[in-house]
């Protein structure tokens, strides 16, 4: 992807260096400040409780405090089976979240529908919203979730983080 | 104790029930669709079956009378269960509602209606219960395609 230079700026080495460092810095800050919104619909919730409480403790990765309003969260964790009847609600929750936002499909049902290949279940939430990270398993082990969160942190750290405008 | 109760029920319905059996401790009665309401009324008012457990259906695609409609009743005095079965054709899968006897039948008949397309004559509220408005077909019928999807939210891409 080629980035155009904003008016008034020359594509100088100093400017490139500064924006790269800015992205790096903001990415570092954001990856340790994930506010999860738990969209919890099914049995994977038990693993979610396990992984977020003391024994496995996602607080170590800065992803501890669940926000129960999508407007205050930036990581949507879809935990469990989503049915066609539930899909409009998930879509609305996703749209209510402010940028930047990331979506985690927690467990095989959220990722692909799992063994629910029938009239009721949505075959994967990526049919209706973009997904950043898939965590397989039925349910996934806490270690897998932690590994997934670390992968998401790597992804966030390597992303561009436009703050002032699209070009900066 | 339940045997005496079963005998009494068999005697009471000897002329309207075509076959009886006992399966897993449950007395099974098979009857015509037209008799269901009358039998349920006697079960409730005379024999003490005060709890209506469930109504569901079974789809037999190759049979003339394609659907079994299956009712379960429980007596909280005798501690016994009765299963009442009737057969209805696919062209007119209609039975009488049990709502005047058991209020709880209202929701169970809604579910049976959406899943199998059984029509409960007299139930004025047969809107979808677990499914959503606009769903076409009856998903628990054997001829409903297993992989068919009717999404409410348009898919991406």
Interface residues (C-beta under 8 A of the other chain):
Chain A: X84 X85 X87 X88 X91 X117 X118 X119 X120 X122 X123 X126 X127 X128 X129 X130
Chain B: X130 X131 X132 X139 X144 X146 X147 X148 X149 X150 X151 X152 X153 X154 X155 X156
